[in-house]
Amino acid sequence: MKTKNFFYEKSNFKEFVSNITYDDLLKMSDSDFTEWAKNLRKEVTHQWNTTDTPPVIGKNEDGILNSFKKLSANKCDFLQEDYTNDSESLGIIQNFNKDASACNQFFPTMLKTKISIGKSADGGLSIYDHFVLPELEEKFIKTMRKAVKNDSMYSYSRSIVNKKDENPFWDGESAYDFIKKVKDENLFSDKWKDIRIWIARVKDLNKGNYGTTNEAYKGFGNLYMSADEVNELKDSGYLTDTMLSNLDEIVDKEVLKSGKENKFYYLIRWYDKTTPIFPKILQIFRLSCGQPAVNFPALTARMLYEKYTEHINNQDKVIVYDPSSGWGGRILGAMCSNKKIHYVGTDPNTDNIIDELGISRYEHLANFYNDNCKNDYSSTALNFFEPTVQPNTFEVFADGSELIRNNSKFQKYKGKLDFVFTSPPYFNREQYSEDDSQSFMAYSEYDDWRDNFLRPTLTTAYEYLRRDRYILWNIASIKIGTDTYYDLEGDSRAILEELGCEYKGKLKMLMTRMVGLDPSKSGILNSVKHQNKVYKFEPIFVFYKG
């Protein structure tokens, strides 16, 4: 490892040569932009390869500690009523707390995870692949041109709408008159000296306010011009090359092969010329360069541990088992719980072994938390001699969950587990490493994976669990390519019910809403309307061993 503390810290993107302003980017020629994108790619790759720091903001050690120390005091009151009349629903989990997000920094290979998405089942690509594979360089440049220079995600600019609170420098003019006012009255001086504009082309005026998601602006429209007006303003010197740099041509319409005509309109986008490319571009990397692996929220895990073991009153400690330890969110949830928990986890990913320390990253994370957040005097100490807070404990194995029962050290837990909860691999959707022990490598066909990974994993969980205890299973069915569907939800439920578990229902864990994505209209299998917004959710299925 190259990182001193065996977790990465803040990125040094502020020192990148490629960290210019958005204004500088708009002024570039196509060739200059191409060179900029290539250099950006090289700088990100160099930092990633030499310091194990992926393109994320990250926190320094003090920042990690400050966030972690908040976890145990959190009330974890995330479970809410589901009003969708779903008879299987046990409630909605809405947890967008970020205090545990630094957990990701202990797992520097997360963004190297290959994830199969889209129409092509090509084995999956990681965010890292988009930066290092020579054959993806052209795609990367094209993506940066669309997402950064053209600002397709509205990261750097916003559309001027006919509402003064949204753009206070606008005073009721038409788009045409506003452009003339910018030059004739030297509008962007003094108070607005850092504001600049550029022109964007759109096909449809009926899609709402481009770049405006605030409900307060609903019903207000964008200022727009016709192609003739844009050409006139260009010819008369009101529109500069920089303002038009994202337009290859200024045309009124296009005729499709079907004969249908698309009418073009031109909007005014405004931005702050001092805005640097970083850190806003980091979100663009996550959304445009493959799909990032996502950690399980530590506080959600803690809530589930506590809720589904609250009926256990005759033990000093409850033993929870996590068959797929993932990226450490669930072990951190166990460590920060105020309930006495012994966490047992297993995961065969060799990338998560720290050779220098002789332990796994899960153990390193748990030790880091316990040493800094639990082995301290209680904040409610009544006297000087109060003992230190005893940390929760753990034992982590490097076996695959389908094989763990063969490990003699694990066998002591047979009939001793009080709770089983995990988010297992979604077959080959996420490829965490290229280890032969990874389930998608060992069992490359779905039927083989179901029978020789999923079934024995669930069998061990059931047989090692005490009576009057729960198994919670976070899994979702997946679609790979255009027509390949794997019913992971149905198969998991069928196996557990065959074993003797009683299905109680499912929890809906809301995912963070992504810019421009309507889960109800994007082919997403699991979505729910909650508090007047539509969210993608991850199902967590609840089973009871009676």
N, C-alpha and C positions, 0 to 999 in steps of 0.2 A: 504493500500500500504506500501511497505517496502522501497521504494526509496524516499529519502529526497526531491528531486526536481520534483518528479513525471515524470521523464524520466530516463532511465538507462544510465550509462556512460561506460567507458572502462572496458572490461573484465579483470579479474586478472589471465588469463590463464598462464602468465609467472611464477606464483607461484605454478602452479599445479605440483604435484609429477609426473604425467603422461607426462609432457612436457620434455621428454628426447630427444636425438638426433636420427636422422634417422639411423645413424650408430649403436647406441645402440639397435635399434629395429631389425636390421638385425642379430645381434648376439644372439638374444633371441631364446630359445627353444620354441616349440609349446605351452607347458604348461605355460611358462613364458609370452609368448605373450597373451595368453588367460587372464591371471591375469591382465596384463597391460590394455587390452581393457576393462575389467570389472571395473577397477579403474578409467580409463578415463571416462567411462560412469557415475560413481558415482560422480566424481568431477564436471563434467559439470552440472549434475542434481542438486547437492547441491547449486552451484552458482545460477542456474536458479531459484530454489525454494526459496532461502533466500534473494536474491537481485533483483529479476525480471530481471536479466541480461541473455539473451540467448547467445548461442555461436557465437558471432559476435565480430568484433574488437571494434567498437563503438568509439565515441569521448567524451572527457570531455566537460564540459560546455563552456569553452573558445573555444574549437574546433568547437562546434556547432554554437556558435555565429559568429566565423570567416567565416564559410561557409555560414550561413544565410545572413550575411551582403553583400555577393557578388551577391545575387539573383536579386536584383532590378536593378543592373547595366548591367545584361546580355542582349545582343541584341536579344536573342531568334530567331535567324535566322536559324531555323531547317528545314524549309519546302524546299524540293528540288524536281526537276523535276523527273517524273517517265518515263523512256524510254522503258517500256515493252510493249507498245501498248495496255495497258489495258484501254478500253474506259471509264470505270467507275472511274478510278483513278484520284484523285484531287492532287496527289503529295505524296511524301515520307517524313515522319518525322524522321530525324536522330538526336536524342538527347541522348547522353551518358554522359552528364554533371552530376557530382556526388555531387555538392554543396548542393543539397536539400536532399541527402540520409539520413542525420541525422534526418529527419522527422520520420523515422522508430523508433527512440529511444523513441518517445513519445507514442508508441503503443507496449508494451512489449509482448502482446499476438499474434503478427503477426505469429510467427513461431509455434504457437500452432494450427494454422488453419489446419483442416483436408482437404486434397485434394485427390480426386479420380483420379488415374492415372493408366496406364498400362492395362493389359488384364483383370484384375479382378476388377469388380465393388464392392468392399468390404466396401463401406461406407467411404473410405478414411482414410488415416493415416497422422498425422502431423510429423514434425521433432521432436517435443517434445515427441510424442508417442514412437519414436525409442529409446529414452533415459530412459523412465520411465516405460514402460509396461514390466512386467517380461517375457511374452511370446515372446517378440522381442529381448531378450538378445542374444540368439544364432545367430539370423540373424544379429544383430549389430556386433558381434565378427567376423562373416564371412565377412561382408562388410568391416570392418577395415583391415582384413587380405588382401583382394583383393585390396582395394583402397589405403591403406597406406603402408603396408609392401611390397606387390607386386608392389606398385606404378603404378596401372593401368592407372592413369590419368596423369602420368609424372609430378607430383607435386614436387618430390624430386630428381629425376634423369633423365638423358638424354642418348640416345643411341649415341655411338661413330660412326660417319659417316666419309667417306673418303674425308673430307674437313678440312684442318688444322685450318681455322678460327673458326670453330665450336668447335673443341677440340684441342687446340694448343699444348698439350703434345703429340699428335700423330704425327708421322713423316713418314707416308707412308707404315708402316708395315701391313702385313696381320693380321687378328684377332689372329691367333695362335701365330705368332711371337710377337705381341704386349703383349700378356699375359706373355710370357717368359721374355720379356724386362722389364716388371714391377718389377719382382723379381731379375733378373740377374743384372740389372743396377740400382736397387734401385730408380726407376723412380720417385716415389712419395715421394720425399724428397726435402728439401730446398724450391724452388719456388712452387712446387706442393704438399707440405707436407700434405695438408688437403684433397687431392683428393683420393677417393677410388672407387673400381669397384665391380659390381656383375653381374651375368650371368642370362639372361632372355631367355625363350623359346618362339618361335613364330611358326606359322604354314605356313605362306605365306610370300614370299619375294617380292611380287608384290604390296604391299599396301602402298608404299611410305616410307618415313623415319620415323620410329617409334619415336615419341617424338619430332619431328622437324616440326613445322608449318610454319616457315619462308620461304617465296617464294624464297629467295636468295639461299636456299639449294636444290631447286627442281632439280632433275636429279642426285643428289648424293646419294650413297647407304650406307647402314649400313655395318659395319664390322660384319661378322658372321662366325660361326664355325659349323662343323658337330658334331653329337653326339660322333663319334669316337675321334675327336680332343679334345672335352671336357673331355671325360673319360681319355684320355692319359695325359692331363694336370693335371687332378685331381690325378691320380695315381703317377705322378712324383712330386707332391707337389707344383705345380704352382698355383693351384686353391684351396683356403682354404674353410673350412666349411661355413664361413661367406659369401664368394663370391657365394656359391652355395645354400644359405639358402632358396631361393625362388623356388628351384627345388625339387620336391618330388622324381623324378627319372630322369635319363639321357637316353633317348631313341631316336631312329632314326625315328620312325614313329608310327602311330596308325592305326588300321583297324576298320572302323565303321561297324555297323550292316548291312548297305547297301552294304558292300564290298569295298567301296571307301577307299583309303588310304590317310592319311594326313602326309606329310613329315614335320619333325621338324628341325628347325634351331635354333642356339643359338647366341644371340646378347650380346654385352658388354654394360652395362649401367654404367655411372659414376656419382658420387655425391660428395658433400662437406660434410665431416664427422662432421663438426661443426653445420650443419643445424638442428635447433630444429623442433619438430613436429608441434608446433604452431608458427605462425598463419596459415600456409599453409593448415592445416587440416580443418580449418573453411569452406573453399570452398568445401572440400570433404563432410562435413556434409550436405551442401546445395544441392549437386548434387546426393548424394548417400543415404541419410536418408530421403526419402520422397521428396516432392516438396515444396519449400517455397512459401508463399504468396508474391506477388509482389505489391509494391506501385505504384500508378500512378505518373509519373514524374511531379513534381510541375512546372517546367519551360515549359514543354509541355502544361500543363493546362493553364498557364499564356499566352502563345502564342495564344492558341485557343480563350481564353476570348477576347484578344485584336484584333485578326484578324476578328472574326465573330461579333464584335460589333463596328467595325471602321466606319460603316455607320451611327451610332447614334451620332448626333452632338448637339442635342437640350436638353440634360439632364446633370445635374451636376454629376450624378452617374448612372451607369448601375447596374441592379439587375440580378445576375446570380443564377441559381438554380441547385443544385446537389442532385438528389434524393437518392443517395447511397454514403454517405460521405467516406466510405471505411477506408483507413489508413491515411487520412489527407493530401495526396498529392495535392488535388484540392483546399482545403481551404488555404493551404500554397501558392499555385500558385496565388490565388486571393489576399492574403495579400501582396505579394511581387510585384504585378503589379503596374506600375506607372500610370495606368489608374484608375480613381475613381470607385471602385467596392464595392457593398454590396453583400456579399455572403450569400446565404440561403441554408442550407443543412439539411439533415435528415438521421438518421441511428438508428435502434433499438438495436444495439449491446450493452448490458448492461456492458460488459467488458470494454467499453470505457467511463464509468462514474467514476469520481474521487469523492468518497463520502466525503472525507475530505475537498475538495474544493467546493463541491456542483455544479460542472460543468462537462462538458464532456471533453474528451481529445482533441477534435477538438477545443473547446474554449480555453483550456489551451495552445495548440500549437499556436493558433492565437494571444492570449494575449502575449505569450512569444516573438513571432516575433515582434508584434507591440511595446511592451515595450522596446525592445532592439535594434530594427532595424529601426523603423519608428519614434518613439517619441524622436527625436534627432535633433540637428541643421543641416540644410542642408549643404552638402559639397560644395555647390555653393553659400553660403551666401555672400551677397554683403555688409551687414552691421550687426552690433551686434544685431540689433533689429528685424532681420528676424524671423518670427514665426516658430515654430517647424513644421515639416512635419506631416500632418494629416494622421493618419493611415486609411487603408480601414476597413470597418465594416463587421459585420457578425451577423447572427442569426441561431442557430442550434437547431433542434428538435430531439426528441428521438422516433418519430413515424416511422412505416414502410411507405414506399413511396406509397403503395397501399391504405393506410388509412389516409394519412396526410391531405387530403382535409376535413376531419371531425374535424380537430383541428381549433378552432375559431381564434387562434392567427396566424395561417398560412393563413387563408382565406383573410386577408388584401392584400395578394399578387396576388389575382385573377385579371388578366388583366394587371399586373404590371411587369411581368418577361420580361427581355430583352434577356436572353440567357439561354438555358437549356443544361447542359452537365454532363454526368456521365458515369461510368463503373459499370453497375448493376451486381448483382450476376448471375453467369452462371448456373442457376438452382441449382443443388446439387453438382456441381464440387468442389466448395470451401465452406466449412462449418465453418463459422467464429466463431460461438459459439453454445452452445446447448440451447439458448433461444427459448422459444416457438414462439416468435415473428419473428425469422429468417424465411425467405420465404420458404426455403426448408423444414422446420419443419411444418410450417402452411399449406403448399400445397405440399404434398409429391409426388404426381403424376404429371408428366409433363403437361398434358392437364389442370389440375387444377391450376398449377402454372402459366401457360400461360394466362389462362382466368381470374384468380383472383389475380394475382400479376402483371404480365407484362402489361396486357391490362389496368387496372386502373392506374398503374404508368404512362404509356404513355398518357393516357387520361387526367390526371391531368396536366402533363407537357404541353400538347397541349392547353388545355382550359385556363390555367393560363398565357400562353405566349401572349405577344402583337403581333399584326400583323407586317409584315416586320421584322421578327426575325427568329433565327435559333435554331434547336435542333440538337445536336451532340450526337451520341449514340455509345459508345465503347463496342461492344459485339461480340462474336464469337460462331459459332456453335461448339458443342462438341460431342465427342464420348466417351461413358462409356462402359467399358468392350470390348468385341469382336464384338458385333453387334448392340449396342444400340446407335442411332444417334439422336440428338436433334437439330432441325434447328432454333436456336435462332436468327440467322441473318435474315432468311427469314420471320419468324414470327414477329419480330420487325418491319421490313420494311412494311409488309402487314398491321399491325395495324396502323402505322403512316400514311400510304397512305389512309387507310380507314377514318381516322380522318380528312384528308384534307391537309396533308403535301405533298410537292413536294420533291421527292428524287433527290438530286443533284450529288451524287457520294460518293466515300469513300476515306479517307486518310489512308495511310499505315504507321503505327507507328512501326519502326524497334525495335526488341528486341536484347539485348546483345547476341552475338554469344557464345554458350556454347562449351567448349572443346570437340572435338571428335564428335560433332553432325553436320551432314549435313542435314539441314531442307528439302532439295529437295528429300532426300532418306529415310526419317524416318517417313513417314505417317502423317506429319504435314499438316494441311489443308490449312494454309495461309503462303506462302513463296514467296519471290521476290528476283531477282538478282539485286543488286545495287552496282555500282563501283567494278564490277568483283567478288563480293562475294554474297553468298546466305544467306539471313536472314529470320528468322521467323518474321512475322509481326502481330500486332493486328490491325484489321480494325476499323476505326472510321467512321461511316456513317453520312452523312450530309443531313439534311432535312430543308426545308424552309417553314415557314408559311406566305403565301403571303397575 
